[in-house]
Amino acid sequence: MVGSKPERRELTVTSEPGLPTTPQGERERLDHYLGRQFGDLSRSRVEVLIKDGAVTVDGRKPKGSRPATVGQVIILLIPPARETWLEPEDIPLDIRYEDPHMVVVNKPPGMVVHPAPGHPSGTLVNALLYHCRDLSGIGGVLRPGIVHRLDKDTSGLLVVAKNQAVHISLSEAMKQRRIRRTYLAVVWGHPEPEEGAIETWIGRSRGDRKRMAAYTPRHGLLEKRWGRPGEEEQTDEIVRERAAVPPGVPHGARHAVTRYRTLTHYDVATSIECTLETGRTHQVRVHFLYRGHPVVGDPTYGGRHKAVRGLVPEQRARGKSLLEVMPRQALHAARLQFDHPVSGEEMTVEAALPEDIQRLIQQLAAT
């Protein structure tokens, strides 16, 4: 445990319009109301506190579904953050930015972000627990707040919160697409057009639940699903709350948009820059497979031997030599751009290509 006493917070429900302590509507739920009052407590954290009896209303333990009523005195007793069961590990980290609120890490290829079955240790979280001695707790546990993730064999930048308020702020910025993420990749072939957007739905593959796949609505239904010309643009989160996925798209799939531009053409491959408008699982890898240009070296999405077999015979030896220097997918999260969650300062953090992708590009250029 950190500290010995719970933190006591008290507030009175008001009725004056414009005050944050005035309920929104006549029957705003208590858990929703408290979630608005405290920027460092997520709604799920509030729900746990209510369930654990750490919240009283006029001296009584309430249900989260009861309405917040004018004049009520609400007291929260927030217990100290618990120590995590995860072990800190002295693993070197490439820190690109750090302050008391957050840290931006350049993750190497081969490192898993969070412990999971088959990867109980050696993860980015284990390394951050050792490196960051100023964590104040996420969800009541002393752990780093992972805002977004990268696949094990994708390298590049990740932003991590050190406290609950910053984690909530960064997560909301990610949800609202206010964190701009730029990737560099090498793909097989030459995408056409050289610059554009790939827009599909991404969900679990019907044939292999361990893979993701791109889906498009049946012909003529996309415009109907997303509105008529002149209608106000809506985010996919809002639309998904109002209607199911369109016909031809499996349940659970989510709308995905990747913008890209060509950097350099080589004989059998192309280096590209991608900007994500959405953050779906394996998005870049799935989208370029969908376009017929899988990421070089990608073992899951057709970027290795299947791609080489698709080359003309005189280029296959060339393709095999490229795979020898690129044992993973040639994908790197190169740039993050966002407003600092506390100061509001515009931030840009960059990480150069790792050595393996540099070697790949050098070999491609040596023609």
N, C-alpha and C positions, 0 to 999 in steps of 0.2 A: 504494500500500500504506500501511496505517496501522501504525506500528511496524516493526521490522526482524527480530524473532525470533519464532518460534512459541511459543505458550503451552504449557508442559509440565504435564500432569496425570498423576498416578500413583495407583493403588489396588490393593489386594490382595483377592481374592475370599475371603470368610469363610464359616464354617459355623455361626455362632452364630445361633439363631433370634431374630428381632426386629431384627437389624441390617440396615440398608438394603443393605449390600454382600454380604449372603447371597442366593444365587439363589432365585428363586421356582420351586420344583419342581426335579427332578433334572436336567432338560435345558433350562433356559431359554437361549434363543439369546443369543449375545454382543451382537448389535445391540440386542435388546430389553433386555438387562441394562444396557448402557451408557446407553440412553435413560432408564432409571429413575434412574441415578446423578447425572446432570447436568441440572438443570432448565433450563439455558440452551441445551441442545442438543436439537433435535427428532430424532425417529427417522430422518427422511430425511437430516438433517445427519450423524448418526452413520454411516449407510450410506455416504455420500460419503467421509467420513474413512477408513473401513475400505477402501473401494475404491481410494482414493488412496494407501494405504500409510502413513497418518498414525497408525495404531493398531498396537501390537505386543503380543503375549501371550507372556511369557517370552522376549522377544527375537525372536520370529518374527511375520511378518505373517499374520494369520488371515483366514478367511472369516467373514462375519457370521452364518452359519447354525450355526457350531460352538457347542457348549454352553459356558457359563461354568462353570469347575470350581474347586472349593475349592483355595486356595493359589496360583492363578495371579496373576502380577504383570502388570497391564495399564498400558500407558503410551500416552497420547494426546499428540500434538504438533499443536496447533491453529494453523493458519497465521493471520496477521493478516487482518482483513477487507479484501476487495478494494474498490477504488473502482468504483462502478457506471458503466455506459456511458451512463446517463441524465444529461441536462444539468440542473443546478439553474437555476431561472428565478425572477426577482424578480416574483412574482405576489402581489398582496395577498391575505391570508387573514384570515378572521374566526375568531380563536382564542377558544374559550369556556373552555378549561382547558388548562393545561400545567404539567408538572413534569419532572424528569430522566428519568422512566420512560415517559411517554406524553403525547399531545396529543389534545384533542377539538376538531374543526374543524366549523364551520357551512358546509357546501359550498353555493355558489350554484348556481342552475339553469344548465344549459348547460355545466358543467365536467365533463369525463370524469375518473374517478378514477385510472386507470392507463393509461400509453401502450399503444396497440394500433394495428393497421392502420387508417389513416385519421386517427389522432389521435397522432402521434409526439411532440407537445409540447403545452404549455399545460395539462397535466393537474394534478390535485391532487398526485400524487407529485413532479412537477417542482417545484411550489411548495414542498412540504415539504422537499425536498433543499436548497433555498436557505434556508428558514427555520430548520430544525433543524440546528444545528452540533454537537450532542452525540449523534449516532447511533453505536452501537457495533456494528452489523451484524446482519442477519437472514439466516440461511442462508449466512454467510460473505461477505456483500456489504453494503457500507455503503448501506443504503436503509431507508426507513420501513416498518414492518410493518403492512400493511393488514389489519385484522381482519375487516371486513365492507365491503360496497360499497353505493353508491346508483347508480341509473340516471342517465345524463347529465342528464336534464331533471327529476329529482327533487331537491329541495333538502333541506338539513338536516344533522343531526349524524352525524359519523363519529368513532370512536375509533381511534387509530393508536399502535402501540407503537414505542418508540425502541430497544429491544434485544430479543434473542432470548428471554430468560426471560419478559419481560412479554408478548411476542407469543404464546408458548406458553400462558401463563396465561389471557390474554384469549380466545384461540381456544378453549380448553377450556371457559371460562365461557360463551362463545357456544354451543358445541355442547351444553352441559348446560342451556341456557336460563336461565342465571343473569344474563344481561344483558337487562334489560327495555327494549324499544324501542317507543315510542309515536309514531304518525303522526297528522297532521291532514290531512283531505282534504275535497274537495267533490265529491259524486257527483250524477249526474242522477236526478231522481225522489225518491221517499220510501221508503227501505228498510223492510220489515216482516219481523219485528218491529223496533221501534226500537232494541233492544239484543239482542245475541246473539253466536253464533259461526258462522263459515263453515268447514266442514271438508270437504276434498276431497283428491284427489291432484293434484299439478301436474307436468306433463311437457311435452315438446315437442309442439307442435300437429301432428296427423297431416297437415294440409293445408298448413302453412307452417312449415318448420323454424326460421325466425327468430323465431317467436312461441311463447309458452307457452300451455297450455290446462289447464283444470280437468277432472278425471275422477273418476267415482265407480264403485265396484264394482257389478256387476250385482245386482239386487234380492235381498236375503236373504243376501248373502255378506259384508257388512261385519262383522256380529257374529261370524261364524265366523272371519273373518280375524284379528280383534283379540282374541278370547278370549271365554270364557263369563262370565256374571255371577259375581262373587265371586273371580275370578282376579286375581292381583296385576297392577297396571298396569305396562306396560312402555313404554319409550321407542320411538319409531319406528326409531331406529338399531339397537336390539337386535333388534326384530322383523324388520327387513329382513335382518339377518344370518342369521336362522333360516329364512326362507321368502321366496318370490318375491312380487312384487306380486300383488294379488288379480285374479281374472278380470274382464275388462272394462277393466282399466287397463294402458296400454302399458308395456313394459319401460323402466326408467330414470326413471319418474315417482316422486315422493316425497310422503309424507304432509304435509299443510299445514293449519294452523289459524290463522285470524284472528279475534280477538274485537273487537267494535265496539260503539259506543253513539252514538246521535244527539245532536248538540249543538243544532242549530237547523234547523227546517224553513223553506224559502223556497217561492216559487210553483212553480218548475220544478226545484229542486235542494235538497240537504241537506248541511250540514256535519257531519262525523262525526269521531270519535276511534277509532283502531284500535291494538290491541296485538297484536304478533306472538308467537305461541307457537312458530313455526318461521320459518326464514328462507329461503324459496325464491325463485328468480328471478321478479321481477315479481309477487310474491305478492298484494299489495293490489289491484293493477290487474286481475289475472286473476280474483281472487275476486269483485270487485264487478261485473265483466262477467258472470261466471257467474250472479250474482244478478239480472242485468238492470238494474244501476245503474252503468254505467261511470263512471270518474273524468272529471270535466269537463275538456275540452281534450286528452284522451289520444288521440294520433293512431294508435296501434297497436292499442288495445283498445276501439274503438267509441265514443270519447268526444267526437268532433267532429261532422262533418256527418251521419254515420249516426245519432247520437243526436238531432240536431236534426230530422232527417226523421221520427223516431219521435214527436215532440211533436204535439199537436193543432194544426191549422192556425193558430189565433189566437195560439199561443205560439211559433211558429217564428221570427218576427222577434226576439222576446225572446231565444231561444236563440242566434241568430246574433250578437247584440250582446254576449252573454257571451263567445263565442269570440274576439271582437275584443280583449278585455282579457286573455284567457288563452291564449296561444299554445302552452302546454305542458300536461302533466297537472298538475292542482291537488292535488299530493301533497307533503307536507313532513314530514321526520323531526324531530319537535319535542322529544322528550325521551329521554334515556338514563339508566337507573338501574342501578347495579352496585356491587360492592365493589371498592375500589382493589386492584389485584393485588399491591401491596407492603405497604401499611399496613393493609389490610382495612377502611378507612373506608367507610361507606356514602355513595355519591355520587349526586347528581342534577344533570344538566346539561341546560339548556333553551335553545331558540332560538325566538324569536318568528316568526310567519308573515312570509315575505318580502313585498315590496311588491305583486307581481303578484297573489298570492292575497288580500291585503288589499283590493286594488281590486275583485277579483271579488266578494268578500263584500259590500263596500259597494254595488256595483251590484245584487246580489241583494236586499239589504235595502231598496233605494230603490224599493219597489213601492207 
